[in-house]
Amino acid sequence: MSISSGLERTWQGIQSGWRTLMERASNALTRFMPGEDADQDDRSSAQLRASSPSWGLIAAEMKETAKDVVVRIEAPGMDPDKFDIEVRDQHLVVRGEKRIERDSDEGRYHVTERAYGYFERILPLPAEVEGDKAKASYKRGVLTVRLPKHESAITRKISVQGR
């Protein structure tokens, strides 16, 4: 086996793995932009922000029941009042800002895999919902949004009567 064919096979494996990761991650791969008050951070927070990744995974799951659509989004370390949630054009739009808050200047960070800053995640909804009746809660790092289906989207069982 030649070196070039070995490299080609390795490259194909990397490409295949990347495609699989992108398919599985779907739209969960989210870009984090610097927050509005990024220039007001203290020096250690600014250094941590600079070393943190600008991309992160915001995993979500969506479940449709007979009467509603329930969306759960993993967003650990957030303040509940930092979320902005809306229904727009049959999509659930979730925006937020994850801030760096450090109490200690002791030690140094060598690996930072958490993303900080402003993010936006857009999820297509499987049915027409009543956005004005939606309810959201945040517990243990998971945002749950319950969206009641619009009357026209509710499935009704039709019984067949015999003679």
Summary of the structure (lengths in Angstrom):
residues: 163
radius of gyration: 21.8
end to end distance: 76.3
largest distance: 82.0
contacts: 373
relative contact order: 0.19
helix: 27%
strand: 34%
